Amino acid sequence: MRRRFRKFYTKHSHVRRQLPASISLPVDARYLVAYVCMVLFFLLIIPFVSIQLFPRLIEDVPETSPGITLPETVSVYITSEEKTKTIPFENYITGVVASEMPDSFELEALKAQAVASRTYALGRIKSGTQLCDTVHCQVYRDHDIPAKVRRAVKATAGQVLTYNSKLASQALYFSSSAGDTENAEDVFANPYPYLVSVSSNYEPGATHKKEKKTMTLKEFRHTIKEAFPDTDFGKIKTSNIKISGRTKGGRVSEVQVGDAVLSGGDLRTAFGLYSTRFVITTRGSKVTITSAGSGHGVGMSQYGANGLAKQGRSYKQILKHYYKGVDVTVGSK
């Protein structure tokens, strides 16, 4: 049987040669198809997969705002030298971020600080206010700048906060909240739509927690009367020292002291407290004030920003959490 089949196959070898071969494209056509597939892969597939896996690639690209002009240089009063210096604007922001936020914080928190500081500085410049290097403006230094800070400022170069396409000039910030932040009008004179109370319960490593100041009633009276010599307190007793009002964010708005009513800020100043988030307790002839958090509580909590960054939030997400309704945009030069 095998011999018979081999004989037939040899005899009819022309049939073998006439059998249809597999369909194939010319070499040039195959190159063309491969090229088209490669182009589609790079133009469509890679961008789609990248956006799905890394949404920040498009999330953190801010729009340009031609209506906001950034200065090339700024004039800054240097307190120690008692003179004004002209400094490149981005160099100034770098020195501010290095002074206002620890470089041990997450990079995204440092980026958020850079945008907030740049916005606040630009707001002061536009209002005609002289910049300085102290807490009256923003603390600034021109030495010992960590590489991480330089990276954060460079990554956000020219970026500012806007609200309804206008500069969010009051981009305030503070150290730690120990709870919710404050509405601007509950702390300062004017309300701002982007400075409203938000949650800030994620502040790992925050300082100034449950700090106590305990004194005798006599010491309390002396301190308060020395701070407000023109106020008639009447007879101050432990029974008439009490908190009589709080803000939406939980800080003290009013305190009864004897026959007078002071603001939480007044008491904070008189006793050197770090914030107006405090409680007052009395026991016998002793008065104890226990405070938490540090700063005025309006805008962005720096420790809160670091906590959000540790959770994986981008600097834009951090800024939009603390400044409601804002956009991150790039100013023009």
WOLIN-V495627 format. One record per pair of residues at least 12 apart in sequence whose ideal C-beta (glycine too) atoms are under 7 Angstrom apart, sorted by the first residue. I is the first residue (numbers start at 1). J is the second residue. D is the distance in whole Angstrom. If there is no record, write none. Layout:
I,J,D  I,J,D
This chain:
56,314,5  59,314,6  59,316,6  60,314,6  60,316,6  62,159,5  62,328,4  62,329,5  62,330,5  63,329,5  64,329,7  64,330,5  64,332,7  65,162,6  65,165,7  65,329,4  65,330,7  65,331,6  66,332,5  67,165,7  68,160,6  68,162,7  68,167,6  68,329,7  68,331,4  68,332,7  69,331,6  69,332,6  70,89,6  70,122,7  70,158,6  70,331,4  70,332,7  70,333,5  71,89,5  71,125,7  72,88,7  72,89,6  72,333,7  73,86,5  73,87,6  73,88,5  73,89,6  74,87,6  74,89,5  74,92,5  74,125,7  74,131,6  75,131,7  76,92,6  76,131,5  76,132,7  76,133,6  76,140,6  77,130,6  77,131,7  77,132,4  77,133,7  78,133,6  79,132,7  79,133,6  79,134,6  90,153,6  90,157,6  92,121,7  92,140,6  93,114,6  93,117,6  93,118,5  93,121,7  93,153,6  94,145,6  94,149,6  94,150,6  94,153,5  95,140,4  95,141,5  95,142,5  95,145,7  96,117,5  96,138,5  96,139,7  96,140,5  97,110,6  97,113,5  97,114,5  97,117,6  97,149,5  97,152,7  97,153,6  98,141,6  98,145,5  98,146,6  98,149,5  99,139,4  99,140,6  99,141,5  100,113,6  100,117,7  100,138,6  100,139,6  101,113,5  101,302,6  103,146,4  103,148,5  103,149,5  105,306,4  106,306,6  106,309,3  106,310,6  107,148,6  107,151,7  107,152,6  108,309,4  108,313,7  108,314,6  108,315,5  108,318,7  109,305,4  109,306,4  109,309,4  109,318,7  110,148,7  110,149,6  110,152,4  111,152,5  111,155,6  111,156,5  111,315,4  112,300,7  112,305,5  112,315,4  112,318,4  112,319,5  113,302,7  113,305,7  114,152,5  114,153,5  114,156,5  115,156,5  115,159,5  115,160,7  115,161,6  115,315,7  115,319,6  115,328,6  116,171,5  116,173,5  116,300,6  116,319,7  117,138,6  118,159,7  118,160,6  119,160,4  119,161,4  119,167,7  119,168,6  119,171,4  120,138,7  120,171,5  121,138,7  122,160,6  122,167,6  123,167,6  123,169,3  123,170,7  124,137,7  126,167,7  126,169,7  156,315,7  158,330,5  158,331,5  159,328,6  159,329,7  159,330,6  160,329,6  160,331,5  161,319,6  161,323,6  161,326,5  161,328,6  162,326,6  162,327,5  162,329,5  163,193,7  163,194,5  163,325,6  163,326,5  168,194,5  168,323,6  168,326,5  170,192,5  170,195,6  171,299,6  171,323,7  172,195,7  172,298,5  172,299,3  173,299,5  173,300,4  173,302,6  174,294,7  174,295,3  174,296,5  174,297,6  174,298,7  174,299,7  174,301,6  174,302,7  175,294,4  175,295,5  175,302,6  175,303,6  176,203,5  176,206,4  176,207,7  176,208,6  176,293,5  176,294,5  176,295,7  176,301,6  176,303,4  177,200,4  177,203,7  177,293,5  177,297,6  177,301,4  177,304,6  178,209,7  178,277,6  178,292,4  178,293,4  179,200,7  179,201,7  179,249,7  179,250,5  179,277,6  180,197,5  180,198,7  180,199,6  180,200,6  180,249,4  180,250,6  181,197,6  181,198,5  181,200,5  181,249,6  181,297,6  181,298,7  181,299,7  181,301,6  181,322,7  182,197,6  182,247,6  182,249,4  182,251,6  182,297,4  182,298,5  183,195,7  183,196,5  183,197,5  183,248,6  183,249,7  184,298,5  186,247,4  186,248,6  186,249,7  186,253,7  187,296,5  187,297,6  187,298,5  188,298,7  193,325,6  194,323,5  194,324,5  194,325,5  194,326,5  195,298,6  195,299,6  196,324,5  197,248,5  197,249,5  198,321,6  198,322,6  198,324,7  200,301,5  200,304,4  202,304,6  202,307,4  202,308,6  202,311,7  203,301,6  203,303,4  203,304,5  203,307,5  204,307,5  204,310,7  205,303,7  206,303,4  207,294,7  208,274,5  208,292,7  208,293,6  208,294,4  209,292,6  210,290,6  210,292,6  211,274,7  211,290,7  211,291,5  212,288,6  212,290,5  213,271,6  213,288,7  213,289,5  214,286,6  214,288,4  215,287,6  216,285,6  216,286,6  217,238,6  217,285,5  217,287,6  220,287,5  221,236,5  223,270,6  223,271,6  224,257,6  224,270,6  227,269,7  227,270,4  231,260,5  232,259,7  232,260,7  233,257,6  233,258,4  233,259,6  233,260,5  234,258,5  234,259,3  235,258,6  236,257,6  236,258,4  238,282,4  238,287,7  240,256,6  240,258,6  241,257,6  241,280,6  241,282,7  241,287,6  242,256,5  242,280,7  243,255,6  243,280,6  244,256,5  244,261,7  249,297,6  250,277,6  251,264,6  251,275,7  251,276,4  251,277,5  251,297,6  252,264,3  252,276,5  252,278,6  255,267,5  264,276,4  271,289,6  273,289,7  273,291,5  274,291,6  274,293,7  274,294,4  275,291,6  275,292,7  275,293,4  275,294,6  275,295,6  275,297,6  277,291,6  277,292,5  277,293,5  278,290,6  278,291,4  299,322,6  299,323,7  300,322,4  300,323,7  301,322,7  305,318,5  308,321,7  316,328,5
